[in-house]
Each structure stands twice: as structure tokens, then as C-alpha cells.
């Protein structure tokens, strides 16, 4: 099974650096979240969430739990539950 990292933008920043290409954006910490949507960068290095307009930028030196700025990782979605 695979765990997909979830990210949030409580800080309201324009862009967040993450260490993975496949992830889920939840907007903000619940209950202020938007629908949790799966995003993929494909072969690119950035992806913009269509709900909250947050830009995610790939930084391969980061682990799935790390973000720049800090504090934007919410948790993981277990793919076996889908």
C-alpha cells in the first residue's frame, strides 16, 4: 500500500516546497479545509491547487513530512482505504 502526504496552507503563502510529486492538498486545517484533492506534478516541478491557488514546488532534498515554510504537512492518506 502507499501513503499519500497531505499538505495545507494555514500560513496563506503563495508557494510551498515539498519533497514529493504525488500529494493531496486540503487547503487549511479542518474545519476550514476545502475538498481534499489529489494532485500530481507529473514530469514537472510545480503544481497549483485549483481550489486554493497554492503553488507546490518540488524540492527533492525534503522528506514527505518536511515543507518550506515549515508546518504545512498535515498527515498521510492510506491508499488501502480507498
C-alpha positions in Angstrom: 0.0 0.0 0.0 1.0 3.6 -0.4 0.7 6.6 1.9 0.0 9.9 0.1 1.1 13.0 2.0 -1.4 15.8 2.7 -0.5 19.4 2.8 -2.2 22.6 4.0 -1.6 26.3 3.7 -2.7 27.8 7.0 0.0 30.4 6.6 -1.5 31.8 3.4 1.8 31.7 1.5 1.9 31.7 -2.3 4.1 28.7 -2.7 5.1 25.7 -0.6 8.2 23.5 -1.3 7.5 19.8 -0.8 9.6 16.6 -1.5 7.1 14.5 -3.4 5.4 14.6 -6.8 2.1 13.0 -5.8 0.2 14.5 -2.9 -3.1 15.8 -1.6 -4.0 19.5 -0.9 -6.6 20.1 1.8 -6.4 23.9 1.8 -6.4 24.6 5.5 -6.7 22.7 8.8 -10.2 21.3 9.2 -12.9 22.6 9.5 -11.6 25.4 7.2 -10.4 22.8 4.6 -11.5 22.5 1.0 -12.3 19.2 -0.7 -9.2 17.0 -0.3 -7.9 16.6 -3.9 -5.1 14.5 -5.3 -2.5 16.4 -7.3 0.5 15.2 -9.3 3.3 17.1 -10.8 3.9 14.5 -13.5 7.3 15.3 -15.0 7.2 18.9 -14.0 8.4 20.5 -10.8 5.3 22.6 -9.8 1.6 22.2 -9.4 -1.1 24.8 -8.5 -4.2 23.7 -6.5 -7.3 24.8 -8.4 -9.2 25.2 -5.1 -6.9 27.5 -3.1 -4.3 28.5 -5.7 -1.4 27.4 -3.6 1.6 26.6 -5.7 3.5 23.4 -4.7 7.2 23.3 -5.8 9.3 20.1 -5.9 12.4 20.1 -3.6 13.8 16.6 -3.7 16.0 17.3 -0.7 12.9 17.3 1.5 11.2 14.2 3.1 7.4 13.9 2.7 6.9 15.4 6.2 9.1 18.4 5.5 7.9 21.6 3.9 9.3 25.1 3.3 8.0 27.0 5.0 7.6 24.6 7.9 4.3 23.4 9.3 2.4 22.7 6.0 2.4 18.9 6.3 -1.0 17.7 7.6 -0.6 13.9 7.6 -0.9 10.9 5.3 -3.8 9.3 3.4 -3.6 5.5 3.4 -4.4 4.3 -0.2 -5.6 1.0 1.1 -8.7 2.7 2.4 -9.8 3.9 -1.0 
